[in-house]
Structure formats: structure tokens, C-alpha cells
Amino acid sequence: MTARILVVDDEPDLEVLIVQKFRRQIRDGAVIFLFASDGVDALSVIDGNSDIDMVLCDINMPRMDGLSLLEKLQQAEGQQLSTVIVSAYGDMANIRTAMNRGAFDFITKPIDFADLETTIAKTLKHREVLHEAHRRQALAERAHASLSRYFSPNLAERLAGDADGSALAGQWREVASLFTDITSFTTLVETIDPATLGALLNDYLASMTNVVFAHEGTVAKIVGDALHVLFGAPGEQQDHAARAVACALELDALSQSFRDSWRDKGVAVGTTRIGVHAGPALVGNFGGGRFFDYTAYGDTINIAARLESANKQLGTRICVSASAAARVDGFRGRPVGDLMLRGRAEALRAFEPLSSKQYDDPSTASYLEAFGRLEAGDANALTAFAAQIGKCPDDQLASFHLKRLLNGAKGTRISLD
């Protein structure tokens, strides 16, 4: 590769000397020298030659001296030239100023051409290192931009900076797992035209994933309308459960707004159900050598999925395990009961998380009183839940408990299908 060097000096004999001293390198095509008599000429030459690698510049010149030229080059947008200053021996003040203005190195007059050859080689080597660093940075930025189109931002960042994939290898982590699903979405798919369905689904998923990313969650999987989201992976998040619960509440509010907007367009979208659980899980890329499939396995993931499904019978929209709730400082919510989930021998206490406004509503206090009676085996629990329904006819969870009690159930243990 041929190096292009611009020599800026007002001494007419210097051009002849340089061509003579470097005649072999010039003949072999290793280097091409360009010449300018001062800073003004140099800027003109640089404007016409974008592939200059290095500038060898005297300090004392007419019209524009070397220090002024350095300042111009430093101010020029996109200029990455490596400059070597030529100065009289002992002119340390100017040499220091030159280095502060971006000069890479300096040589002194009278020029020692052996030293000049060594300095040129060192400067060009430095130039190559800079080019390679910029190239790698540009590649990384392009990779990150491309990956961000398909993966969560935190996953894209890990992928772009993880050449051997070790950062995403399978490992046990403490995570919070969140699942969402739209009620009766399969029916909706069968009743609306493809164009409308495509617009609806893209609108929904874009809005939901934006909320997830705002809480720094990782979208592990999208299947149709359903999302699986992880907190605490791939990067550690000490507050992963709090992020998951806060995200669930915001997703719930968004989904209700989404339903309203599409109802106004004549499309009835079902309720979004959300389940959240926290605990250990095996997390990593399990796509083999050919595919990328960043996901999680384990009981924690299964429970979160079953809590999402449990909402359908409970009448709730969000169901959070006690394990997740216990990890959230100041958690606000209503106890749902002790759920017997499919595939589990032990009951799991679940909660319906509430916003601060919902929790402070008087209806929450009356529900908690009714649930307390249920938990204590108080026969008046039935009356308390009936009173709650009288005050809040839309309280689906209270209605669920009232129906259980009317059918002879007792206590807080709930068997689900």
C-alpha cells in the first residue's frame, strides 16, 4: 500500500533533497510525496487529495505558519491526518504548542534523514493502528445498529461486544420472568382481514416492547401476540423483580389504552393477561451453532407462564407470585390466594399488583378485610365479599372468591384447571 506524505516547507531545496533521499521508496511505489510552500498551499493540496496519510510541516513559513496550519487541521471536521513538525533545535515552546495542537511527533533542523525515515515509518505505523481502530469501531457500531433491529437493546449490546459468544453462554441466574398473552387472540385472527391484523399486531408489539425496553427488560421471545420478558439477564439487575412488577403495571395500562383505541376502530381486542415470577433459571443462547435463541428454562419460567394463564380463571389481569412480590420494596397489591398450579405439589401464594392510586382506594381496604376473613376461616367472609361486590360490581377477583364460597369452598387454597 502506497503512503502519501505532504511536505510543507518554504525552502526550495528541501523537495529535491527528499526526492533524492527517498528515491528507492518512491521508485518501489512505497511512498508518494506531495509538496506545498506554506500553510495556505497545504490546505489547498489537502482539499484536492483526501487520501493523504501524513503531513511533514515546518513551523516558520510565510502567509500561514505550521502552528496555524495545525490549528486549521484540528478544527477541520473529519480530518484524521498525522502531522510531524519540523523545528529548530531548542525551539521547545513552539514544539510544545504544536504537540498541544495535535502534532504526532517532531524532528529538528538541520534534518537528519535517517531520523526522518524512522519517524515517517513510526508515524505511518501509528496511522495504520488508528485506521484499524476506526474500522473496528465502525464495524461494531454497524453490528449494534443491525442487531438492535431484532433484539432487545441490552442483548444487542452484549452480542455486538461478544466475539466468542461466551457472555451469552448458558448459566444459572436469579431472574424475574414475565409472560403476556391477549385473551381470545386466536379468535380475533380468524375474524379480521390480514392487513388490519398486521397493523394491529405491529402496533401492539411495538408499544409493548417499548415499555419493556424502558424498564431495561430483555424480550426473550415473541410468539404471535405473546411476549416472554426477562429481567436480570443477560446483565445482572439487583432490582429485577421490582422492574418486572413495575413493567407489568405499565404494560397493563398500555394494553387497556390499546384496546380502547382499537375498539374505536371497530376491532374488539381481548384483555392482556400478565404473569410474573422471580427465582433461579438457566439462561443463555440455546440455538445450537446455527441459530440464535436467547431464552430461559426452569421452574421459575414455567410458574410465570402458568400465572399468566391463571388470570383467566381468577378474573385478574396481572398475577404476581409471592416470591416476586417479596423482592419489591413497598410492594402494593391484593392477595389472590394460594394457587395449586398444574404440575406443582405445593400451593403458591399469588398477588394482584396495584398502582399507588388503586391501592389507596377504599375498595382495596374492604377487599383486604374480606380476604383476611377468608384466610382466617371466618364464616362472615362470604358476606364481606358480597358487600365488596355491592360496592364494586366490576371487581372480578372478589366475584371469583364469592362464587367459590357460594359453591362450598373454604380457605385460600385454589385449585386451577
C-alpha positions as CSV (number, residue, x, y, z in Angstrom):
1,M,0.0,0.0,0.0
2,T,1.4,3.4,-1.0
3,A,1.7,6.1,1.7
4,R,1.0,9.7,0.6
5,I,3.0,12.3,2.5
6,L,2.5,16.1,2.2
7,V,5.7,18.1,2.9
8,V,5.0,21.7,3.8
9,D,8.1,23.9,3.8
10,D,9.2,27.2,2.1
11,E,12.8,26.1,1.5
12,P,13.0,25.2,-2.3
13,D,15.9,22.8,-1.8
14,L,14.0,20.5,0.6
15,E,11.9,19.0,-2.2
16,V,15.0,18.0,-4.2
17,L,16.7,16.5,-1.1
18,I,13.6,14.5,-0.1
19,V,13.1,13.1,-3.6
20,Q,16.8,12.2,-3.7
21,K,16.9,10.6,-0.2
22,F,13.7,8.6,-0.8
23,R,14.2,7.7,-4.4
24,R,14.2,4.0,-3.8
25,Q,10.9,4.1,-1.8
26,I,9.4,6.4,-4.5
27,R,10.6,4.1,-7.3
28,D,9.1,1.0,-5.5
29,G,5.8,2.7,-5.0
30,A,6.0,2.6,-1.2
31,V,5.6,6.4,-0.9
32,I,4.4,9.4,-2.8
33,F,5.5,12.9,-1.7
34,L,3.4,16.0,-2.3
35,F,4.8,19.4,-1.7
36,A,3.4,22.8,-0.5
37,S,5.3,26.0,0.2
38,D,3.2,27.2,3.2
39,G,0.0,26.5,5.2
40,V,-2.3,28.1,2.6
41,D,-0.9,25.9,-0.2
42,A,-1.1,22.9,2.1
43,L,-4.8,23.3,2.8
44,S,-5.4,23.6,-1.0
45,V,-3.4,20.3,-1.6
46,I,-5.3,18.6,1.2
47,D,-8.7,19.7,-0.2
48,G,-7.7,18.1,-3.5
49,N,-6.2,14.9,-2.0
50,S,-8.4,13.1,0.5
51,D,-6.1,10.2,0.8
52,I,-3.1,11.9,2.4
53,D,-1.7,9.9,5.3
54,M,0.8,12.2,6.8
55,V,1.9,15.8,6.9
56,L,5.6,16.9,7.4
57,C,5.4,20.6,8.3
58,D,7.9,23.3,9.1
59,I,6.8,25.9,11.7
60,N,8.2,29.1,10.3
61,M,6.6,29.9,6.9
62,P,5.1,32.9,5.1
63,R,1.3,33.5,4.9
64,M,0.4,30.7,7.2
65,D,2.9,29.1,9.6
66,G,2.9,25.5,10.8
67,L,1.2,26.2,14.1
68,S,-1.7,27.9,12.3
69,L,-1.9,25.0,9.9
70,L,-2.1,22.6,12.8
71,E,-4.9,24.6,14.3
72,K,-6.8,24.6,11.0
73,L,-6.4,20.8,10.6
74,Q,-7.6,20.2,14.2
75,Q,-10.7,22.3,13.5
76,A,-11.5,20.6,10.2
77,E,-14.3,18.1,10.5
78,G,-13.4,14.5,9.7
79,Q,-9.6,15.2,9.3
80,Q,-7.5,12.4,10.8
81,L,-4.1,13.4,9.5
82,S,-0.9,12.5,11.4
83,T,1.4,15.5,11.5
84,V,5.2,15.7,12.2
85,I,6.5,19.2,12.9
86,V,10.0,20.4,11.8
87,S,11.5,23.0,14.1
88,A,14.9,24.4,15.0
89,Y,16.7,22.6,17.8
90,G,15.8,24.2,21.2
91,D,12.6,25.8,20.0
92,M,10.8,23.9,22.7
93,A,8.0,26.5,23.2
94,N,6.8,26.1,19.6
95,I,7.2,22.3,19.7
96,R,5.1,22.1,22.8
97,T,2.4,24.3,21.2
98,A,2.5,22.0,18.2
99,M,2.1,18.9,20.3
100,N,-0.9,20.5,22.1
101,R,-2.5,21.2,18.8
102,G,-2.4,17.6,17.7
103,A,1.1,17.0,16.2
104,F,2.1,13.4,16.5
105,D,5.9,13.9,16.6
106,F,8.6,16.4,15.7
107,I,12.1,16.4,14.2
108,T,14.7,19.2,14.4
109,K,16.7,21.2,11.9
110,P,19.0,20.5,10.2
111,I,17.1,17.4,9.2
112,D,18.8,14.1,9.9
113,F,17.3,12.0,7.1
114,A,17.9,8.7,8.9
115,D,15.9,10.1,11.8
116,L,13.3,11.4,9.3
117,E,12.9,7.9,7.7
118,T,12.5,6.3,11.2
119,T,9.9,9.0,12.2
120,I,8.0,8.5,8.9
121,A,7.8,4.8,9.5
122,K,6.7,5.2,13.1
123,T,4.1,7.8,12.1
124,L,2.7,5.6,9.3
125,K,2.5,2.6,11.6
126,H,0.6,4.8,14.1
127,R,-1.7,5.8,11.2
128,E,-2.4,2.1,10.4
129,V,-3.3,1.4,14.1
130,L,-5.7,4.4,14.1
131,H,-7.3,3.2,10.8
132,E,-7.8,-0.3,12.2
133,A,-9.3,1.1,15.5
134,H,-11.7,3.3,13.5
135,R,-12.5,0.3,11.2
136,R,-13.3,-1.9,14.2
137,Q,-15.4,0.8,15.8
138,A,-17.4,1.4,12.7
139,L,-18.0,-2.4,12.3
140,A,-19.1,-2.6,15.9
141,E,-21.5,0.3,15.5
142,R,-22.9,-1.2,12.3
143,A,-23.3,-4.6,14.1
144,H,-25.0,-3.0,17.1
145,A,-27.4,-1.0,14.8
146,S,-28.3,-4.1,12.9
147,L,-28.8,-6.3,16.0
148,S,-30.9,-3.6,17.6
149,R,-33.5,-4.1,14.9
150,Y,-34.0,-7.7,16.0
151,F,-33.0,-7.9,19.7
152,S,-33.6,-6.1,22.9
153,P,-31.1,-3.2,23.3
154,N,-29.2,-4.9,26.2
155,L,-29.0,-8.2,24.2
156,A,-27.8,-6.3,21.1
157,E,-25.1,-4.6,23.1
158,R,-23.9,-7.9,24.5
159,L,-23.9,-9.5,21.1
160,A,-22.0,-6.7,19.4
161,G,-19.3,-6.8,22.0
162,D,-19.1,-10.6,22.5
163,A,-16.9,-12.0,19.7
164,D,-16.8,-15.6,21.0
165,G,-20.4,-15.7,22.5
166,S,-19.1,-16.5,26.0
167,A,-21.2,-13.7,27.6
168,L,-24.4,-15.4,26.5
169,A,-23.5,-19.0,27.3
170,G,-26.0,-20.9,29.5
171,Q,-25.8,-20.1,33.2
172,W,-28.0,-20.1,36.3
173,R,-29.1,-16.6,37.2
174,E,-31.6,-15.0,39.5
175,V,-34.2,-13.5,37.2
176,A,-37.7,-12.3,37.1
177,S,-39.8,-13.8,34.3
178,L,-42.8,-12.0,32.8
179,F,-45.3,-13.5,30.3
180,T,-48.1,-11.7,28.4
181,D,-50.9,-13.0,26.3
182,I,-54.0,-11.5,24.7
183,T,-57.3,-13.2,25.6
184,S,-59.0,-14.8,22.6
185,F,-56.4,-13.7,20.1
186,T,-56.8,-16.8,18.0
187,T,-60.5,-16.0,17.5
188,L,-59.6,-12.4,16.6
189,V,-57.1,-13.7,14.0
190,E,-59.9,-15.7,12.3
191,T,-62.3,-12.7,12.2
192,I,-60.4,-9.8,10.8
193,D,-58.6,-9.3,7.5
194,P,-54.8,-9.8,7.3
195,A,-54.0,-6.2,6.6
196,T,-55.8,-5.0,9.7
197,L,-54.4,-7.8,11.8
198,G,-50.8,-6.9,10.6
199,A,-51.3,-3.3,11.6
200,L,-52.8,-4.2,14.9
201,L,-50.1,-6.7,15.8
202,N,-47.3,-4.4,14.8
203,D,-48.8,-1.5,16.8
204,Y,-49.3,-3.7,19.8
205,L,-45.9,-5.3,19.9
206,A,-44.0,-2.1,19.2
207,S,-45.9,-0.4,22.0
208,M,-45.4,-3.3,24.5
209,T,-41.7,-3.8,23.7
210,N,-41.1,0.0,24.1
211,V,-42.4,-0.3,27.6
212,V,-40.2,-3.4,28.3
213,F,-37.1,-1.6,27.0
214,A,-37.9,1.4,29.1
215,H,-37.7,-0.8,32.2
216,E,-34.5,-2.4,30.7
217,G,-36.1,-5.8,30.2
218,T,-35.0,-8.4,27.7
219,V,-37.5,-9.7,25.2
220,A,-36.6,-13.4,25.1
221,K,-39.4,-14.5,22.8
222,I,-42.3,-13.2,20.8
223,V,-44.9,-15.8,19.7
224,G,-47.8,-14.3,17.9
225,D,-49.1,-11.7,20.3
226,A,-47.4,-13.3,23.4
227,L,-44.3,-11.9,25.0
228,H,-41.7,-13.6,27.2
229,V,-39.6,-11.0,29.0
230,L,-36.6,-11.5,31.4
231,F,-35.2,-9.1,34.0
232,G,-31.8,-9.8,35.4
233,A,-30.5,-11.2,32.1
234,P,-28.2,-11.0,30.2
235,G,-26.9,-8.3,32.6
236,E,-27.4,-8.5,36.3
237,Q,-30.1,-6.3,37.8
238,Q,-30.3,-6.3,41.6
239,D,-33.9,-4.9,41.3
240,H,-35.0,-7.3,38.6
241,A,-38.3,-8.2,40.5
242,A,-39.2,-4.5,41.1
243,R,-38.6,-3.8,37.4
244,A,-40.8,-6.7,36.4
245,V,-43.7,-5.6,38.6
246,A,-43.4,-2.0,37.5
247,C,-43.2,-3.1,33.9
248,A,-46.3,-5.4,34.3
249,L,-48.3,-2.4,35.7
250,E,-47.3,-0.2,32.8
251,L,-48.0,-2.9,30.3
252,D,-51.4,-3.4,31.8
253,A,-52.2,0.3,31.5
254,L,-50.9,0.4,27.9
255,S,-52.9,-2.6,26.9
256,Q,-56.1,-1.1,28.2
257,S,-55.4,2.1,26.2
258,F,-54.6,0.0,23.2
259,R,-57.9,-1.9,23.5
260,D,-59.8,1.4,23.7
261,S,-58.1,2.9,20.6
262,W,-58.8,-0.2,18.5
263,R,-62.4,-0.5,19.8
264,D,-62.9,3.0,18.4
265,K,-61.8,1.5,15.0
266,G,-64.4,-1.3,15.3
267,V,-62.0,-4.0,16.4
268,A,-62.5,-5.8,19.8
269,V,-59.2,-6.8,21.2
270,G,-59.1,-9.1,24.3
271,T,-57.6,-8.3,27.6
272,T,-53.8,-8.8,28.0
273,R,-53.0,-11.2,30.8
274,I,-49.7,-11.0,32.6
275,G,-47.8,-13.4,34.9
276,V,-44.7,-12.6,36.9
277,H,-42.4,-14.9,39.0
278,A,-38.9,-14.5,40.3
279,G,-36.3,-17.1,41.1
280,P,-33.3,-19.1,39.5
281,A,-33.4,-20.0,35.9
282,L,-31.0,-21.4,33.3
283,V,-30.5,-18.5,30.9
284,G,-28.5,-18.3,27.7
285,N,-28.3,-18.8,23.9
286,F,-29.6,-22.3,23.2
287,G,-29.9,-22.1,19.4
288,G,-27.0,-24.5,18.7
289,G,-24.3,-23.4,16.4
290,R,-26.6,-22.3,13.6
291,F,-29.4,-20.3,15.3
292,F,-29.6,-17.6,17.9
293,D,-32.2,-18.4,20.6
294,Y,-31.6,-16.4,23.8
295,T,-34.1,-17.9,26.3
296,A,-34.5,-19.3,29.8
297,Y,-35.5,-22.6,31.3
298,G,-36.6,-23.9,34.7
299,D,-39.4,-23.9,37.2
300,T,-39.2,-20.1,37.5
301,I,-40.1,-19.7,33.8
302,N,-42.9,-22.4,34.0
303,I,-44.5,-20.7,37.0
304,A,-44.5,-17.3,35.4
305,A,-46.2,-18.8,32.3
306,R,-48.8,-20.6,34.5
307,L,-49.5,-17.4,36.5
308,E,-50.3,-15.6,33.2
309,S,-52.7,-18.4,32.3
310,A,-54.3,-18.4,35.8
311,N,-55.6,-14.9,35.3
312,K,-58.3,-16.3,33.0
313,Q,-59.9,-18.2,35.8
314,L,-59.2,-15.7,38.6
315,G,-60.6,-12.7,36.7
316,T,-57.4,-10.8,37.2
317,R,-55.2,-9.2,34.5
318,I,-51.9,-9.4,36.4
319,C,-50.8,-12.3,38.7
320,V,-47.5,-12.0,40.6
321,S,-46.0,-14.7,42.8
322,A,-45.2,-14.1,46.4
323,S,-41.6,-14.7,45.5
324,A,-41.5,-11.8,43.2
325,A,-43.6,-9.5,45.5
326,A,-41.3,-10.2,48.4
327,R,-38.3,-8.8,46.4
328,V,-40.1,-5.5,45.8
329,D,-39.7,-2.8,48.5
330,G,-43.0,-1.3,49.3
331,F,-45.0,-3.8,47.1
332,R,-48.6,-2.8,46.8
333,G,-51.1,-5.4,45.9
334,R,-54.1,-7.6,46.8
335,P,-53.6,-11.3,47.8
336,V,-55.2,-13.6,45.3
337,G,-54.9,-16.8,47.2
338,D,-52.7,-20.0,47.4
339,L,-52.8,-21.4,43.9
340,M,-52.3,-25.0,43.0
341,L,-50.7,-24.7,39.7
342,R,-50.6,-27.5,37.2
343,G,-47.5,-29.7,37.7
344,R,-46.8,-28.4,41.2
345,A,-47.4,-30.3,44.5
346,E,-47.3,-27.2,46.7
347,A,-49.5,-24.2,46.7
348,L,-48.1,-20.8,45.6
349,R,-49.3,-17.5,47.1
350,A,-50.1,-15.0,44.4
351,F,-50.9,-11.3,44.4
352,E,-52.6,-8.8,42.1
353,P,-50.2,-5.8,42.0
354,L,-51.8,-2.4,42.2
355,S,-50.8,1.2,41.4
356,S,-50.5,3.6,44.3
357,K,-53.8,5.2,43.4
358,Q,-55.6,1.8,43.2
359,Y,-54.0,0.6,46.5
360,D,-55.1,3.8,48.3
361,D,-58.7,3.4,47.1
362,P,-61.1,2.5,49.9
363,S,-62.2,-0.6,47.9
364,T,-58.8,-2.1,48.4
365,A,-59.1,-1.9,52.2
366,S,-62.5,-3.6,52.1
367,Y,-61.2,-6.4,49.8
368,L,-58.2,-6.9,52.2
369,E,-60.7,-7.2,55.1
370,A,-62.8,-9.8,53.2
371,F,-59.7,-11.8,52.3
372,G,-58.5,-11.7,55.9
373,R,-61.7,-13.3,57.0
374,L,-61.3,-15.9,54.2
375,E,-57.8,-16.6,55.4
376,A,-58.9,-17.0,59.0
377,G,-61.8,-19.3,58.1
378,D,-64.4,-16.8,59.2
379,A,-67.9,-17.7,58.1
380,N,-68.5,-14.0,57.5
381,A,-66.1,-14.0,54.6
382,L,-69.0,-14.7,52.2
383,T,-70.9,-11.6,53.5
384,A,-67.7,-9.5,53.3
385,F,-67.1,-10.4,49.6
386,A,-70.8,-9.9,48.8
387,A,-70.5,-6.4,50.3
388,Q,-67.4,-5.8,48.2
389,I,-69.3,-6.7,45.0
390,G,-72.1,-4.4,46.0
391,K,-69.7,-1.5,46.2
392,C,-67.5,-2.6,43.3
393,P,-69.5,-4.6,40.8
394,D,-66.6,-4.8,38.4
395,D,-64.2,-6.4,40.9
396,Q,-63.6,-9.7,39.2
397,L,-61.3,-11.1,41.8
398,A,-63.9,-10.5,44.6
399,S,-66.5,-12.1,42.3
400,F,-64.3,-15.2,41.9
401,H,-64.0,-15.6,45.7
402,L,-67.7,-15.1,46.2
403,K,-68.6,-17.8,43.7
404,R,-66.1,-20.2,45.4
405,L,-67.7,-19.6,48.7
406,L,-71.2,-20.0,47.4
407,N,-70.1,-23.3,45.9
408,G,-68.9,-24.5,49.3
409,A,-65.2,-23.8,49.1
410,K,-63.3,-22.7,52.1
411,G,-59.9,-21.0,52.8
412,T,-57.5,-19.5,50.4
413,R,-56.2,-22.6,48.6
414,I,-57.4,-22.5,44.9
415,S,-57.2,-25.5,42.5
416,L,-56.8,-24.4,38.9
417,D,-57.6,-26.3,35.8
